[in-house]
Amino acid sequence: MIQELAKTAGLFALTAVAEIVGCYLPWMVLKQEKSSWLLVPAAAFLAAFAWLLTLHPFTAAGRTYAAYGGMYIAVALLWLWWAEGIAPTRWDLVGAGVALVGMTIIAMQLTQA
């Protein structure tokens, strides 16, 4: 059970990184006036994000998105810290913890089948 949850969480984290990078690069082009060439890898990351979503073990897309959302929140806060140099607040960390608990609860049904 723990191994399956860890595998699912790892795939969710990888999926979140692909989505965040795919969205952050266009943000840099539009908000920071970076080169429009950044849109090329952005498209590749967003395509990888969509493909990674199909690898998740849930049979329903809505359940995948719901569980994935918890990991996305946590990874986005890590991105805030790593890429933008802004340390998460204690409230950010509490919120991410709650979101990860929600993800875990939804993902628990994978082990019940």
JOPELIN-V577278 format. One line per field, one symbol per residue. ss: DSSP state (H for helix, E for strand, L for the rest). A space follows every 10 residues. Layout:
BEGIN
ss=???
END
This chain:
BEGIN
ss=LHHHHHHHHH HHHHHHHHHH HHHHHHHHHH HLLLLLLHHH HHHHHHHHHH HHHHLLLLLL HHHHHHHHHH HHHHHHHHHH HHHHLLLLLH HHHHHHHHHH HHHHHHHHHH HLL
END
